[in-house]
Amino acid sequence: MSLLPILWALKTAPVVDAEERAIMVTLAESAWSDGTDAFPSKKTIAEIAKIDPKTVQRRLKTLTARGLISKGNQNAAAYIPEHFRPQVYDLMIPYSWFPDIDQVNAERKAKGKRPLTPEERPDLAEAPSRKARADKGKPRKKPQSEEGTTSPQGEDSQSPGQTGQEGGTTSPGGGDYKSHTGGLQDPQPSPTNPPRNTPRPSVPDNLAADQDGGTDGREVPNQVRRNPGVDLLSSIGAEKPEFLLTGKTLQDQGLAVAGMLMEGWTPDQLRQVIAGRPLPDQIHTTVGAVVSSRLRQALTGPVPDTVRSAAHAPSMSVGVDTLPRPTVIPMQNCDRCDRGFRAPERGLCRSCREEVDA
């Protein structure tokens, strides 16, 4: 979120070795300018730092004990379901290190936090010295081939019993650097293996796919095809990150929302259905399941009368061509009482038709 914590973790933080440096930089990449609210999961740290997850857990405890990091405000990750929620850490960047502490405190004030002080962020102790290796200074044991064993002429220690014609290179006798018979020769040159499925230079593999699929007709995994429902869900996720959907969940729920738009629902009404209520404090499924449940509940009732006007009908685009469109029944006047009503047949309103049938 800010470059300041990354610079401190990369150049100044008193770490012991490269593993601690990689963990500190990974935490700093997701922290604010004051070093607070960093909450990448242990799995994410392990993948970025190329360290075993158990090593990450052990190193986090060591860094906490030395005061380089501390447990932060857990509410910063409150939008993540509790059983997926990682620990929030604060990088204890010293007060004296910040090049412009007034700007950092101004950002903290805008977030409702009190300003940093030298007492809250004192200078950190130097990194402890690394333990020396137990075998440092001791002579290394020589391999068996160096302790007096000799290889027969024409053989080496790696391929006993092989002649020069069975592997390796040979140096035929005679000849000098000007002759064609001297020099090293490979009796068994490696066969030529041309690469297969070489990509064309004009079409790189990482070219972004368009709305109709991947490059050269190939399907790109997790590619979301845009439609009005996907756009509406994306805008809701941008405004309220706790309702953000991605991948296949966004595609599936986007088609459902697009169908409701075609039925006559307005975007504002769907925003109220999806995000009008906060998420439960404890979610035992996923955010996508909550959104799907709220949409199904809304579909159990009739479409609001205020959205049946053609003025609210959205213009549909890619991805919803196969959805059914509602049948619009025009208004007509009763032949008997001249009152307006909607009916697919006959020229009488419901009241007059009941009187006639009686």
N, C-alpha and C positions, 0 to 999 in steps of 0.2 A: 504493500500500500504506500510505502514511503522509502526513499533511498537512504535516509539517515541511519535507520537500524541496520540495513545491509552493510553500509560502509563500516559501521562500528564492529559488527560481527566478523566482517571479512578482514579487517586490518588491525583492530585495537583490542578486541575482547581477549582477556587473559586465559586462553584455552591451552590444554596440554598437548593435544595432537590433532591430526587431520580429521579424525572422526568427530571430535567435539566441535571443530571448526565447521564441518559440514552440517551438523545438527543446528548450530547457532545461526548459520546463514539461512537454513530452511525455515526456522522460526521467524527470523527477521523479515523474510520476504512477505509474510502475511501480517506483520504488525503495523500499528500506526506509527506516526513520526516520533512519539514519545516511548515507543517500544512495547506498548500495551496491546492486549487483545489478540494474541497470536494463538491460533488453535488448529494447526494441521494435525491430523491423526498420526499415531505412531506408524501405521502402515504407509502413509504418505511420506513421512520423514525417511523411513527405511528405503523406499523406492527412489527418492531424490538423492539421498546421501549414499546409496549403494551399501547399506549396512543392514545386518540382521535385525529384525524387530526386537528380539530380546536384548541385543546390544543397545538399541535405541532406548529401551526402557531403563536399562542400567545406567546409561550415560545421563539421561534426564535427571535421575535421582542424584548423581554426582554433581551435575551443574547446579541443581537446586541447593544442595548442601554447601557448595562453595559460594553461593550468593549471586551467580551470574544470571539466573532466572528465578522466578517465584510464581506461585499459583495466582492467577488473576481473577477478574470478575467473571464468574461462570455465566452470567446473564448475556454476555456477548455472543454466546453460541446457543441461546435459548430457542432459536427457531429450528434447530436441528432436533429430531426425535431423541428422547432421552437415551434409548438403548444404542443409538449411533453417535451420541454427542461426545466429542473429544474433550480433553482437559484444556482449559485456557491458561496460557502462560504470559507473563510480563517479562521482557528483557530489562534487566536492571542497569540500564545505561547511566553512567555517572552524570550528575548535574554539570560537572566541570567540563565534560566532553562536548556538549552541544555547542555548535558554532553560533547559533542564534536561539538562545533559550526563550527570549520574549515571543518569538513566533510560535515555538512549541507550546508555550503556556497559553497563547491566544487560541490555538487549535483545541487545547484541552478545555478552555473556558466555553468554546462554542459547543462542545459535547457535554457540558454540564459537570466537568471535573475540576477539582481544585488545582492550582498551579503546582508545579514541581518545586521542591526546595532542596538545598544541599543536604539537609538531614534525612530526607526521604531517599535520595539517590547519592549516597557517599561514594568516594572512590573505592575501587575494588582492589583486592590484594593481587600480587603477582601470581602467575600460574605456578603450581608446585612443580618441582623438578621430576622428570621421568625416572622411573626405577631402571637401574642398569641391568643388563642381561646377566643371567646367572653364569653363562659360559664366556663372558667377556674376558679377554686376556689369555684364554686357554688355547693351545694349538689345536687346530682342526685335524681330525683323523684323515689320513690319506686313503684314497680308494685302494682296493685290493690290487688293481692293475698297476699302481704306482709303487707298491711295496716289494718290488723285486720280480714280479711275474713278467714274462716277455711273451710277445706274440710271435708266432711262427712267421717266417718270411712269406709275404704274399697275403697275410691275413691281418686283420685289425682286431682290437678288443671288443668291438661292437658286433662283428659278424664272423665268428670263428668258423673255420672250415670252408669259407667261401673263397673262390678264386677271383681273380680280377675281372673275369668275363661274366660273373654272376651278379655283380652289383658294384656301385661306386664308379670311380674314374680310373683310368689306367694311363701310364706314361710310357709309351713304346720307346725302346732303345734307339739311339741314333737321332740324328737330325738336330737342328738348332732353330733359333727363332725365325730364320729366313726360309727354312725348308717346309715342305708340306707334310712331311711324315712325323715331325716332332710335335711336342706339346701334348696337352691333356686331351683325351678322347673319351666320350661316353659311349660304352658298347651297347647300352640299352636306353636310347633317348626316350623321353616321355612322349606318349602319343599326344597329338594336338586335340584338345577338347574345346571347341568353340563354345562360347556361352549361348544358352538357349533362352528364348523369350526375351531377347534384349529390347528394352523399351526404346521407342523412337525418341530422339533428342527433342523433337518439337512437342511431345506430349509427355511431360514429367508425371511420375506416379502420384505425386502429392497435389496434382491439379484439383482445385475445388470442383465438385460436381454441381451441375445445374439442376433446375427444378425437375427435369424429366428423368434424372438418373445420374450415374457416374460418367466418367470420361470413357469415350469409345464404347458406349453402351453398357459399361460395367456398372453394377449396382454398388454403391458405397454404403457400408454399414452405418446405422444410426443417422442416416440422412433424413432430415425432416422436410417433407414437402409442404410448402406454405399454402394456407387457405385462410379465410376469414376467422375460423375458429382458432387456428394456431396463432394468428396475429393477435387475437384478443387475449388468449391465455399468456402469450409472451409479454404483452403490455401489463397485464395484471402482475406477473412475476417481477417485472421491472419496478413497479410501484411498491409491491409487497414481496420482498424476497422469500418470505416463508411459504408462499404459494408458487414458487418457481418450479416448473416442470420441464423436463428435457427428454430427448431421445424418443423411444417408442411410446412412452407414456404421454408425452406432449402430442405426438401424432394421433394416437387413439382418442384422447380426450378432445383434441382439436376438431376431429371429424364430428364428434358428438355435439360440440358447441356450434359448429357450422350448421348442422341439421336443425338445431333449435333456432338459430338465426333465420333459417329459411321458413320455419314454422311461424315466425312472427315475433319472436323475442327480440328486444332491443339490447344493444351492448351494455347499457347502464343496468338493465334488469339482470342480465347474466353476471355482471360484476357483483351485484348485490347477492345473488344466489351463491356465487363461488366464494367471494371474499368479504361478504357483509358481516360474517361472524368470525371471530378469531379461531385459530386452530385449538383443539383441546390441549390442556396442559400435558396430558400423557397420551401419546399416539402409539398404538400397538400395531399399526400397519404402516402405511406410507402416506405422504401428502397426496399422491395421485389417487389413492383409494378414497381419501376423504373428499376430493373434488368429484370423483365419479359418483360417490354416494349422494352428494348434494345435488348433482345434476339429475340423478334418478328420482330423488324426492320431488324435484321441481316438475318432472315430466308426469308424475302421477296426477297432477291437477290440470285444469284447462289452461290454455294460453291466455294471458291477460287480454281483456277486450281492447285495452289501449294500444296494443301492438298489432292489431289486425289490419291497420291501415296500410295501404300500399306504399305510403311515404316512408315507412320504417323498413321496408324490405331491402336487405343488403344486396349488393352486387356480388355474385359468386364468381370465383376464379378457379384455380387449379385445385384438384383433389376432391371435389364434392359433386362432380357431374353425375354420379350414380345415385345420389340421394333423392328420395321421392319429394316432389313439390306438392304443397297443399292445394286443394281445390277451393277456389274463391267463389262463393255463391253471391250473386248480385242482389241488391235491394230491389223490392217491388212493392207496389201499393195494392191493398186488398180491394177486390172488385166490389165488395159489399159495404165495408165501413171506411175505405180509403186510408187505412192506417198502414204505415210502412212496416215491412217485415222481410225476413229472409226465408226462402223455401225453395227446394229444387223443383217442385211441381205444383200444379193447381194455382188458382188465382185468389184464394181466400187465406186470411190469417188464421192462426190457431183457434181463436175464440169463435170466429164465424164458422170455421169448418166443424167445430164441435156442435154448434147449434144446428147446422144443416144435417149432420150425421145423426143427431138425436131425433 
